[in-house]
């Protein structure tokens, strides 16, 4: 259990149901959809900034095996379950707000859900139930991370489905949706020997012609393990991992992704987070992962320089 933090917005999670009851100090202090950004005030040399940017991108796990990064290439449609409607809308609005800020289109409601954020009293039991009902749901989770997702004790756990296409045209097989991932629909279809079907329009498709698209993201928040943390922080955390194919593990230090690892002391999105997400949706989609990694690092460094956080060379 995390201690109650002295922040502008706090949340008390009820353990007797799937509802979360935020304790807001006043109507004027109600959460807003615009994400707050933690400004990193310490200035660095360019070498230090480059080192930290490399470390940040590496720890997100966004690039694996030099495959292109996955991102949303279609409008998102988030849905929040397990919360009172008023507070579910707060979380959804923050997801949409962050998406707009970093260049991700969001569909107008009503729409077909492709991001689902579920607040539950036992995330481990929920993940196990999903694995039991739909074993193929976790096909895209790396083997080394699958056991931790199902049997671990993380306060928040998540997974994605993706589709492969080519840079000049794509026909992809249907993928599992957010509601289906939680056992509300049929098993995943469109797979042949565990590989999603792709039809391109070139005689041959090489790695740099491949585009990876996020098709769905499912985020499970354990309300007991997140007790005492600000609702805004938890919502922004969920939004971040829903918008980028982040891998769980040792999170970057200067990031909201360290919310739980820091015991709540890192409770806001940082400049690094915003630069990373904006860069993710600015870089060319049809590039090898190592190229995209360099581009993301360069974007973080560029933004830091423009914000005056890098000491100018003499």
ABEGO torsion letter per residue (X at the ends): XBBBBBBABBBBBBAABABBBBBBABAAABBBABBBBBBBABBBBAAAAAAAAAAAAAAAGABBGGBBBBBBABBBBBBBBGBBAAAAAAAAAAAAAAAAAAGBBBBBOBBBBABBBBBBABAAAAAAAAAAABAAAAAABBAAAAAAAAABABABBBBBBBBBBBAAEBBBBBBBBAAAAAGABBBBBGBBGGBBBBBBABABBBAAABBBBBABBBBBBBAAAABGBBAAAAAAAAAAAAABBBBBEBBBABBAAAAAAAGGABABBBAAAAAAAAAAAABBABBBAAAAAAAAAAAAAAAAAAAGABBBBX
